[in-house]
Amino acid sequence: MPSQGGLAQFFERQFTVETVRAHKPAPQVYHLAAQVVAVPPSACFMVACHVWDTVGAQSASYTAGLITRPGNAPLPVASLPQPNLVAPDLPGLADQLIQRWRS
């Protein structure tokens, strides 16, 4: 769901919360993307730089990766799902995804 990061040109599709009239981390937002591309939520991987996005995605049965930035680290709260992968940047997350896929 690319937005203001200048990445829209690199994606085939974009989704908006206005379609489901709910905001993240509401599960309907994540389910919309899975429904549109006709895959189960468990086949989806959310890449985000906001913890609420990974929490919302995981609550909707996605796997999630967090790209940390200053002031935006995982929240070590037992009742919250923790990101499946954490990296300081997109190349680092991609490396982890490749390693995970190969295992």
Buried (B, 14 or more C-beta within 10 A) or exposed (E): BEEEEEEEEEEEEEBEBEEBEEEBBBBBBBBBBBEEEEEEBEEBBBBBBBBEBBBBBBBBBBBBBBBBEEEEEBBEEEEBBBBBBBBEEEEBBBEBBEEEEEE
